[in-house]
Structure formats: structure tokens, C-alpha cells
Amino acid sequence: MLVGISAPAALAPMPAQASEIRYVVNNQAVTSYDIERRAAFLRLQNRRGNVQQAAADDMIDQALRSGEMRRMNINITDDQVAGAYERFARSNNMSAAQMDQVLNQSGVTKAHFREFIRAQMGWSQVLSQRQRAGAVSEQDAVQRMLQQGGSKPTATEYMLQQVIFVVPPAERGSRLGARKREAEAMRQRFRGCDSTREFAKGLIDVTVRDLGRVLAPELPADWAEQVKSTNAGAATVVRETDRGAEFIGVCSAREVSDDRVAQMVFQTEQLGSGGSSGDEDAESASKKLMDELRAKAQIIRR
């Protein structure tokens, strides 16, 4: 839930500082720059206690939430974020321009707060979709599809590997071009997933993540078409993302038919645009899912 903020008594620009990777959350970097922006945001809310640790925990949670959004193909557009930003400014008796000034001069920055909004909106949709999807079991989905005159569907099962050339947000302008060239050079050498880690040895801030079994309906929207058009043993084109420059290696691809495919197809057909449950139910569901994601996550402190 978005929370109110108040303008500090005296506004002064925060000094620029170098950005370092402090945590890697499922191969997504959380930098010192991210943590400082979140700490400034918490101070703007008059948060007490160990603000730096609270900020680090917040950014780890946001990385986990963003990862779950990608896995569930949830995309919050810039227009949706901009609309929420303006509504939030009005709720705090400010214009959008005044909100920009408060956030930038207090060290939060408009960009950081907009990404916070994006994660909050996306997380609400995650909870809503999981609540409705959880009511349909694999066997239920198969039976419903057969009753509706259909047959058990098939889907392509991919074994995928993600290769990320990490670029901290504060260094995108100076480093992204070079990192894309490095990623492209490695992509051209890609001949299968067995040798990826060997290629990555000695490279700085390059992470290789085995994504495991991924069915076609599960593919994130921003990767789906590229993965589907890539042969097994090859890699997708290099893309710019919020993490830096990355590509996906297609280890293998095969057609499968099982109850899980039926469940996924049925849920895809039945789900709407997403909504939200009551505050208490949403808070309980949010905490439960965050506990699950943290338990399964790989969180490395640098």
C-alpha cells in the first residue's frame, strides 16, 4: 500500500556517490544507490530505528516481488505508473511538479519512487491472480476442459538459462553500451547451456541463472516471442533490462502434455485483468507469499 509523505523542513540535494552491488537477489542486483534512495524515502516517512537495514530489506523484498511479477507475465505500464504518481501527489496536497521537487531534493528521486509504485501495483495483481488461480487444481482444470469439449492440451517445455551482464542503475549511462557488446560477444559463442559458466569465468558482474523447466504459457511477455523463435542450443538476442544487458539460452525444447499444462491453459483463459482483495486478506496473503519467496530465494550479500 502506498503511504503518505511530508516535505522535510529543509530541502538539500543529496551528494552523488559511487554505486556498489550490495546484494544479489535471484541474480538481480540491489545496489548501494538503491538502498540509499529507499533509506531517504523511509526518512521522508519519519521512519525510526535502523533505517539503513530497513531500506536494504525493502529493496530485497522489491526485487523478489519484481521477479514474481515477471514470472507471472505482469507488466505495469509507464502510463499506469504516471497516473498513480499524480493521484498520490494530489492525496498529499501537492502538484506532480511539487512532488518531483520533494522527492528529488530529499534524495528519494522521482525515478526511485515511480519504480516503488510500479512494484506495489504489480504485487497487487500478483496476489489477485494467485488467489483466483489457486482455486483451480490440475485435475479440476483437466475435467473442466474435457467437459467443455476440449482435449488435454500440449505445450512446449523449455529448459532455459539466463545470462545477465549487471549494470547498476547509477552507471547505465556510462557502462550499458560496453556491457551490451560484451553480452553480444558471449551470445555469439553460445552453443549450449553446459559451457556457459565456463565462458563467464573471469568476467566481472556476470551472473548465470538456470531457470529450469518453463512451459510456453509461463514465459514472461517480454521474452516469450524471442524464446519461441530461438532453436535449442542457441540464445536470444541481447536485451537491455533494468538489471543491465542479458540474453536467454535455450538449452532444450520439447512438446509435453500433462495435467499441469491443462491447469495453466485453463487459468490463462479464465483470468481477467486483475484486482485486489480486502485489506486484511491481502496483507495476510502478501506476508505468506513473501515468506515463501524468501525461503526459496538465493540472496547473496556482497
N, C-alpha and C positions, 0 to 999 in steps of 0.2 A: 504494500500500500504506500502511496506517495504521502509524504509528511510535510507539514508547513515549515517554513524557514523565516528567519527575520534578518534584516540587514544589520551587520555589525556596526558598532558605534563609530568606528573609524576604518575607512577602507584604504588599504595599501596594497599595491601589486606584490605578489609573491615572487621571490627571487628565482631565476631559472637555475636548474641543477641537472646534472647528468642523470640519465636513467639507467638502472640496472635491473636485470631479471632477479626477482626475489623468490618467486615460486613458479613451478611448472605444474599446472593442473590438467591432467589428461592431455599433456603436450600443448596446452595453451599457456602462454606466458602471462604472469602477473608481475608487473614491473614496479620499481620504487616510485615511478611517476604516477602510476595508477593509485598506489596506496596513499601517496601524499594528497592527491586530489580528493580521495574518499575521506581522508582524515580532515581535510578542510571542510568538506560537506558535513561531517559529523559535528565539527566545532560550530558550524553555522546553525546547527540544530541544538546547540548548547549541550551536547553530549558530555557526560562526565566520565571519569575513570581513565583507563588506559586506552586513549583514543587511537594510537598507532596500531595496537593489536586488534582493536575492534575494526579498524579500517582494513587491515590485512584479511581478517576473517570475512568481512563483507565482500572483498574482491574475489576471494576464493569461492564463496557462495555464488557470486555473479558469474564466474567462469563455469561453474557446474551447471547453473541454470541455462546459460547460453548454449552449452554443449547439448543439454537435453532439448532445447528449442530446435537446434539443428537436426538432431536425431529424429525429431517428430515433424520435420518439414514446416516449422512455424516461422514465418517471416513477418516482422513488423516493419512497415514501410516508413520512409522518411516523412511522408505526409502525415501518417498517423502519429508519429513522434512529435512533429511540429504542432499538430492540433492539441495534443496533450500538454505540451510545453506552454502554449498560450493559455489554456484553461487553468493550468497550475499558477501561472503568473497572476491571472485575474483573481484566483481564490486567495492570493496573498496581497491583494490590493496593489498590484504593480502592472505596468505595461510590460510587453515582452522585452522592449529595449531596457527598461529599468532592471528586469530580471537578469538580462545579459550582463549589465554593469555589476550587479551584486555578486553574481557567480564568478565573473572573471576577476574582479578586484579582491575577492575573498580567497582566491586560489582554487576554487572548485572547477571553474571554467564551464562555459556553456556546453562544449562538446562532451565533457565527462557526464554532466547531468543529463544530457539527452540520451546517452548510452545507458544510464541508470534507468531512465524512463522506458527505453526500449526493452530492457531486461525484465522490468516489472510487468509491462503489458504482455510480453511473450510468456512469462511464467504463469500469468493468469490463464492464458489459453492452454498451456501445458496441463495445468490442474483440471481444467474443464474437460479437455479431451480424454485424459486418463480416467476421470470419474465415469464418463459415459462408456468409454471403450471397455473398462474393467467389468462392466455388467454382461459382456458377451464372451462366453468361453469359446475355446476352439471347437468343441463338439457342438455347442449351440449354433455357431456360425455355419458349420457344415450342414446341420439339419435344416437350418433356415434356407440356405441356398438351394438344397435339394428340393425342399418343399415349394420353393418359388420356381421350380422347373429348370434350374441350372445344374451343372455338373461341377465336381470338385475342380477348382482352377489350378493352373500351373503358374509358376513364376520363375524367373531367372535368379539363381542364387550365386552371389559373387563372394569371393574371398578378396578382400581389399587391404591395401596398405597405404597409409597417409604419410607423406614426407613434407615437413614444414621447415622452411628457412626463416627462423624467427626474426622479426624486426620490431623492436619496442616502438610504441606509438610516437614517442618524442623524437625518434630517429628516422621516421618514414621518409621525410623529405630528402635526407642525405644518403640513405642506405638502400632504399627499396629497389632502385634500378639495378644496382650491383647484385643484390640478393636474387633478383629475378633471373639475371644472367647466370648466376651460379646454379640456381634451381634448374634452368633450362639445360645447362651442360650435363647435370646429373640425370635429368629426364631422358636425354638422348642416349645415355649409356644404359638405361634400364632395360633389362632382358628377363626379368622375373623377380619375385619377391625374396628369393633365397640370398641374393647378393647385395641387397640394398644397404644393410647395416655395414657391410664391408666398405662400400663406396662412401658411406657417411663418416667413417673413421677419420679423425683429423680435421674435420670441418667444424667450424665454430657455430654454436647455437643452431644445430640442425637436429630435429627430432624425427624419429621413425616410429610410427604407431601402427600396430597390427589391428585392423578394425574387425577382423574375424568374419563370421557369416553374416552377410547382409542381403536380404531379399530385395528385389527390384522396387516393390512398393515402399520400402523403408528408406530408399536413397534420398538424401537431402535434395530439395528442389534445385539448389544452385549447382549441384554436382551430377544430378541424375542423367541428363542427356549426354554429358561428356563420358560418363562411365559406360552407358549403354552403347555408345559408338566406338568404344575402345576395345580392341581384341585382348584376349587373355595373354599375359606376358608382356603387355605394353603399358604405357602410362598416359594419363590425360594431359592436356595442355597445362602449362603453369598459369595459375591464377593469383591475383592479388586478393588477400583477405585481411580481416582485422588482426590476424596473427603475423602476417608477413607475406611471403610467396610460397605457394605449395602446389603439389600435384598428388594425384591418386594413382597408385599402381594397381592394376587388375591382375591378381595372382591367378585366378581361375574363374570360370563361369560355366554353369550348367543349369538345365531345366529341372525343377523339382515340383512335386505335388504332394502336399500333406495338409494336415488339419490347421497348422499354423498359417499357411498361405491362405486358406479359406477364411480364417478369422481376420486376417489383415485386409483382404479384399472386401469382406463384408463391412468391416469398420470404416474403411475408406469411403464406401458408398453411402454409409449411414450418417457419418459425422457432418455436422453443419459447420458454421463459421466460427464457433467457439463462444463461450460466455463465461459467467462466473457464478459460483455458488454463494451461499450465505457466508458472512464474515467468519463465524466460528468454525464452520465446516472447512472453509478454505484455509484458515490458519492451521487447523489440525492436519489437513491433507498436505499442506506445504511443508510442515515440520517433518511429517512422516517420510515424504519423498526426499527431502533434503538429507535426512538421516541415511536413507538408502543410497543416495548418490555419493555421499561422503564415504560410506562404508566400502563402496566398490571402486572409488576413485584412486588414481595414482597421483598423490600430491607430494611433490619434491620441493624441499626448501633449499634455496641456493645460499 
